[in-house]
Amino acid sequence: MASPVSTQDGVFNETQVTRGEKLADKYCAACHDRSYFTGVFLKSWQGQPVQGLYDLIRATMPRDRPGALKERQYAELLAYIFALNEMPVGEAKLDYKNGALGEVVIDLNTDTDGE
């Protein structure tokens, strides 16, 4: 049985991170400092599918116009958030179509023992 794919497997690319950073500056920075997206923010999502976080952000942000961004843009914001949390950048795009985000688990890689 194959191991589940996680955010430690390079599931997003540098282009998405760059675009996500620009989106965060434009739509998120007024309410959220960059540090908001690191640490505690993702800890509660550890081991959960990316789809849940994607759906939450899409349904509630930006606060003044929830759901106003394109689906692709929400995926780019997630790529940026993952990069802020030192998850590895890969070659593939973070795929938000056809339930693909439900197949990727958020992994903060907090285990430093090498297990």
ChimeraX attribute file (.defattr): number of C-alpha atoms within 10 A of each C-alpha:
attribute: neighborCount
match mode: 1-to-1
recipient: residues
	/A:1	3
	/A:2	4
	/A:3	5
	/A:4	9
	/A:5	16
	/A:6	20
	/A:7	24
	/A:8	19
	/A:9	16
	/A:10	19
	/A:11	21
	/A:12	26
	/A:13	19
	/A:14	18
	/A:15	15
	/A:16	23
	/A:17	23
	/A:18	16
	/A:19	17
	/A:20	23
	/A:21	23
	/A:22	16
	/A:23	18
	/A:24	23
	/A:25	14
	/A:26	10
	/A:27	17
	/A:28	17
	/A:29	14
	/A:30	9
	/A:31	10
	/A:32	12
	/A:33	12
	/A:34	14
	/A:35	12
	/A:36	13
	/A:37	16
	/A:38	16
	/A:39	12
	/A:40	10
	/A:41	12
	/A:42	17
	/A:43	13
	/A:44	10
	/A:45	16
	/A:46	14
	/A:47	14
	/A:48	16
	/A:49	20
	/A:50	24
	/A:51	19
	/A:52	14
	/A:53	16
	/A:54	18
	/A:55	14
	/A:56	12
	/A:57	18
	/A:58	19
	/A:59	14
	/A:60	13
	/A:61	16
	/A:62	16
	/A:63	13
	/A:64	9
	/A:65	11
	/A:66	13
	/A:67	17
	/A:68	15
	/A:69	14
	/A:70	10
	/A:71	14
	/A:72	15
	/A:73	18
	/A:74	22
	/A:75	27
	/A:76	29
	/A:77	23
	/A:78	24
	/A:79	30
	/A:80	28
	/A:81	23
	/A:82	25
	/A:83	23
	/A:84	17
	/A:85	17
	/A:86	13
	/A:87	22
	/A:88	17
	/A:89	22
	/A:90	15
	/A:91	11
	/A:92	13
	/A:93	18
	/A:94	22
	/A:95	15
	/A:96	18
	/A:97	11
	/A:98	7
	/A:99	10
	/A:100	13
	/A:101	22
	/A:102	15
	/A:103	13
	/A:104	22
	/A:105	21
	/A:106	23
	/A:107	22
	/A:108	19
	/A:109	14
	/A:110	9
	/A:111	8
	/A:112	6
	/A:113	5
	/A:114	6
	/A:115	4
